[in-house]
Amino acid sequence: MALLHTVLPVVQIVLAVLIMGAVLLQRTGASLGGAFGVDNFSSGFHTRRGMEKTLFNATIVLGILFAITALVALIENVVA
């Protein structure tokens, strides 16, 4: 239990940094006008391919892993 208590915060920090990097590397399809309700047809939907798809899937996996580690930390604090 002590090993989990010391390793878990480090794992969460690493996962958080990786998630931030993955999100920031993704290309946004929307322009600034999208924030104000202006429709931009040039940024329509597109199929993710190659590295973009891999980065998208990696972001999802990293998010799930981060959520699991957060739940483990919560359960560990409740039990202890």
C-alpha positions as CSV (number, residue, x, y, z in Angstrom):
1,M,0.0,0.0,0.0
2,A,2.9,2.3,0.7
3,L,4.4,1.8,-2.7
4,L,1.0,2.7,-4.3
5,H,0.8,5.8,-2.1
6,T,4.2,7.0,-3.4
7,V,3.9,6.0,-7.0
8,L,0.3,7.0,-7.8
9,P,0.8,10.8,-7.7
10,V,3.8,10.5,-10.0
11,V,1.8,8.4,-12.5
12,Q,-1.0,11.0,-12.3
13,I,1.4,13.9,-13.0
14,V,2.9,12.1,-16.0
15,L,-0.5,11.2,-17.4
16,A,-1.7,14.8,-16.9
17,V,1.3,16.2,-18.8
18,L,0.8,13.6,-21.6
19,I,-2.9,14.5,-21.9
20,M,-2.1,18.2,-22.1
21,G,0.4,17.6,-24.8
22,A,-1.9,15.3,-26.8
23,V,-4.7,17.8,-26.7
24,L,-2.5,20.7,-27.6
25,L,-1.1,18.8,-30.6
26,Q,-4.5,18.1,-32.1
27,R,-5.6,20.4,-34.9
28,T,-8.8,22.3,-34.2
29,G,-11.2,22.4,-37.0
30,A,-13.0,25.5,-35.8
31,S,-12.0,29.1,-36.2
32,L,-12.6,32.0,-33.8
33,G,-16.0,32.6,-35.4
34,G,-17.2,29.3,-34.1
35,A,-17.0,30.7,-30.5
36,F,-19.5,33.4,-31.4
37,G,-22.0,31.2,-33.2
38,V,-20.8,32.0,-36.8
39,D,-20.9,28.9,-38.9
40,N,-17.7,28.1,-40.8
41,F,-18.4,25.6,-43.6
42,S,-14.8,25.4,-44.5
43,S,-14.0,23.6,-41.2
44,G,-16.6,20.9,-41.7
45,F,-16.2,17.4,-40.5
46,H,-13.4,15.3,-41.8
47,T,-12.1,11.7,-41.4
48,R,-9.2,11.3,-39.1
49,R,-6.3,9.5,-40.8
50,G,-2.8,8.5,-39.9
51,M,-1.1,10.3,-37.1
52,E,-4.2,12.4,-36.4
53,K,-6.2,9.3,-35.7
54,T,-3.5,7.8,-33.5
55,L,-3.2,11.0,-31.5
56,F,-7.0,11.2,-31.1
57,N,-7.1,7.6,-29.8
58,A,-4.1,8.1,-27.6
59,T,-5.8,11.1,-26.0
60,I,-8.9,8.9,-25.2
61,V,-6.7,6.1,-23.7
62,L,-4.7,8.6,-21.6
63,G,-8.0,10.2,-20.4
64,I,-9.3,6.8,-19.3
65,L,-6.1,5.9,-17.6
66,F,-6.1,9.2,-15.7
67,A,-9.7,8.6,-14.6
68,I,-8.8,5.1,-13.4
69,T,-5.8,6.4,-11.4
70,A,-7.9,9.2,-9.9
71,L,-10.5,6.6,-8.8
72,V,-7.8,4.4,-7.3
73,A,-6.4,7.4,-5.4
74,L,-9.9,8.2,-4.1
75,I,-10.6,4.7,-3.0
76,E,-7.2,4.5,-1.4
77,N,-7.9,7.7,0.6
78,V,-11.3,6.5,1.7
79,V,-10.0,3.1,2.8
80,A,-7.0,4.5,4.6
